[in-house]
Amino acid sequence: MGCVSTAIARRKTQVLGIIPLAFTVNNLVGETCGKEIKVVTMHQRLLTMMELSDAFIALPGGFGTLEELFQMIYWAQLNIHSKPIGVLNINGFFNGLLSFVNQAVE
């Protein structure tokens, strides 16, 4: 996230970090290069992201990325939002996941 937000900030565009307080312990987040909103829980983070975002794009990441991606998909299925959702499948990172999702849909 740090590399992406830094690159965006260099282009003089908006960067917004929504950070759970747990991430501020031991400086897990690092230096923020844009506006920062601190929230208490991960659920509050997801809700705030959903409310303030125009779309959702998952970049290669770990379990947190997957949790956020599937939460946004689930909320879209429940008509909580109707915003676009996508994955940036760099070097086939998400191929296995996309295969699983296709199988689950069938």
Secondary structure, DSSP 8 states (H G I E B T S, - for coil): -HHHHHHHHHTT---EEEEEHHHHGGGSS----SEEEEESSHHHHHHHHHHH-S-EEE-S--HHHHHHHHHHHHHHHTTS----EEE--GGGTTHHHHHHHHHHH-
